[in-house]
Amino acid sequence: MKRRKGKNALPPFVPLTWDMLNGLAYKNLPASAAKGLPYFLGKVKRRYDDPERYSDVFHFPYSEGKRLGFALATFSKVIQDLVRFGFVDPVDKGGLRSDCKSYNLFKLSRRWESYPTSHFEPLEWRCFIPKPR
């Protein structure tokens, strides 16, 4: 596919596929998490069909969530819901650790595709244990 430049070029966008929009996980996702999902999907700067898309690790600090219009408590709930419904997997928890600060690290997940079957692997953000430093 050739990229067009100039007046006819498409602006940057985040793809939400029909499979994702029609999946039970997205339909059961709370409204605030559904509004936050495109921001998480947009963090990975790879093509949608790139197999490496789901192995890229990214950070999403609370300050950025606040800048996007989410209250801190709401953004915390967005993270919990996206992990619970299988759209995002935690890699490492951030926060204040000894003398330095660190961010929460995530990667995109395809667990939502098997929601709510017996093959779905449940994961809770609150129960996730960070890597030892």
PADRENDO-284025 format. One line per 3 residues: number of its first residue (from 1); for each residue x, y, z of C-alpha. Coordinates in Angstrom, 1 decimal. Layout:
NUM) X,Y,Z ~ ... .
END
This chain:
1) 0.0,0.0,0.0 ~ 1.5,3.3,-1.1 ~ 1.3,6.3,1.2 .
4) -0.2,9.4,-0.1 ~ 1.3,12.8,0.7 ~ -0.2,16.2,0.6 .
7) -3.9,17.1,0.7 ~ -5.2,13.6,0.2 ~ -3.1,12.0,2.9 .
10) -4.9,10.3,5.8 ~ -4.3,11.7,9.3 ~ -2.8,9.4,11.9 .
13) -5.4,7.1,13.4 ~ -5.8,4.1,15.7 ~ -7.4,1.0,14.2 .
16) -10.2,-0.6,16.1 ~ -11.1,-3.7,14.0 ~ -14.6,-5.1,13.6 .
19) -13.5,-8.2,15.5 ~ -12.5,-6.0,18.5 ~ -15.7,-3.8,18.3 .
22) -18.0,-6.8,18.0 ~ -16.2,-8.9,20.6 ~ -17.9,-9.6,24.0 .
25) -14.9,-8.1,25.8 ~ -15.4,-4.7,24.2 ~ -19.1,-4.8,24.6 .
28) -18.8,-5.5,28.3 ~ -16.0,-2.9,28.8 ~ -17.1,0.1,30.9 .
31) -17.4,3.4,29.1 ~ -14.4,5.0,30.6 ~ -12.2,2.1,29.7 .
34) -13.6,2.0,26.1 ~ -12.6,5.7,25.8 ~ -9.1,4.9,27.1 .
37) -8.5,1.9,24.9 ~ -7.5,3.9,21.7 ~ -4.9,5.7,23.7 .
40) -3.3,2.5,24.8 ~ -3.6,1.0,21.3 ~ -1.9,4.2,19.9 .
43) 1.1,3.8,22.2 ~ 2.5,1.0,19.9 ~ 3.9,2.6,16.8 .
46) 3.8,-0.5,14.6 ~ 1.5,-1.4,11.8 ~ -1.6,-3.3,12.9 .
49) -0.6,-6.5,11.0 ~ 2.9,-6.5,12.3 ~ 3.4,-9.7,14.4 .
52) 5.8,-7.8,16.7 ~ 3.0,-5.3,17.7 ~ 2.0,-7.4,20.7 .
55) 5.6,-7.7,22.1 ~ 6.4,-4.0,22.3 ~ 6.5,-2.7,25.9 .
58) 5.3,0.8,26.5 ~ 4.7,3.1,29.5 ~ 1.6,5.1,30.2 .
61) 2.0,7.4,33.2 ~ -0.9,8.8,35.2 ~ 0.2,12.3,34.3 .
64) -0.4,11.6,30.7 ~ -3.8,10.1,31.5 ~ -4.6,13.3,33.4 .
67) -3.5,15.4,30.4 ~ -5.9,13.4,28.2 ~ -8.8,14.3,30.5 .
70) -9.0,11.4,32.9 ~ -9.2,11.9,36.6 ~ -6.5,9.9,38.5 .
73) -9.0,7.5,40.0 ~ -10.8,7.0,36.7 ~ -7.5,6.4,34.9 .
76) -6.6,3.8,37.6 ~ -9.9,2.1,36.9 ~ -9.3,2.2,33.1 .
79) -6.0,0.3,33.6 ~ -7.7,-2.2,35.8 ~ -10.5,-2.8,33.3 .
82) -8.3,-3.1,30.3 ~ -6.2,-5.7,32.1 ~ -9.2,-7.5,33.4 .
85) -10.9,-7.8,30.0 ~ -7.7,-8.8,28.2 ~ -6.8,-5.8,26.1 .
88) -3.6,-4.9,27.9 ~ -1.1,-7.0,29.9 ~ 1.0,-5.6,32.7 .
91) 4.8,-6.0,32.4 ~ 5.9,-4.1,35.5 ~ 4.4,-1.9,38.1 .
94) 5.8,1.5,38.6 ~ 5.7,3.9,41.5 ~ 8.2,5.1,44.1 .
97) 10.9,2.5,44.6 ~ 13.8,3.5,46.7 ~ 15.2,6.8,45.4 .
100) 13.9,6.7,41.9 ~ 10.5,6.8,40.2 ~ 9.4,4.4,37.6 .
103) 6.4,4.0,35.3 ~ 3.9,1.2,34.9 ~ 4.9,-0.9,31.8 .
106) 2.4,-2.6,29.6 ~ 2.1,-4.5,26.3 ~ -1.0,-5.1,24.2 .
109) -2.7,-8.4,24.6 ~ -5.0,-10.6,22.6 ~ -6.5,-12.3,25.6 .
112) -9.8,-10.4,24.8 ~ -10.3,-12.6,21.8 ~ -11.1,-15.6,24.1 .
115) -13.3,-13.6,26.6 ~ -15.4,-15.1,28.3 ~ -14.7,-18.7,27.2 .
118) -13.0,-21.3,29.4 ~ -9.7,-20.5,27.5 ~ -9.7,-16.9,28.7 .
121) -6.8,-16.3,31.1 ~ -8.0,-13.9,33.8 ~ -5.6,-11.4,35.2 .
124) -6.1,-8.7,37.8 ~ -4.0,-5.5,37.9 ~ -4.2,-5.3,41.7 .
127) -2.9,-8.9,42.0 ~ 0.0,-8.3,39.6 ~ 3.3,-8.6,41.4 .
130) 6.0,-6.2,40.1 ~ 9.5,-7.4,39.2 ~ 12.0,-7.2,42.0 .
133) 14.6,-4.5,41.7 .
END
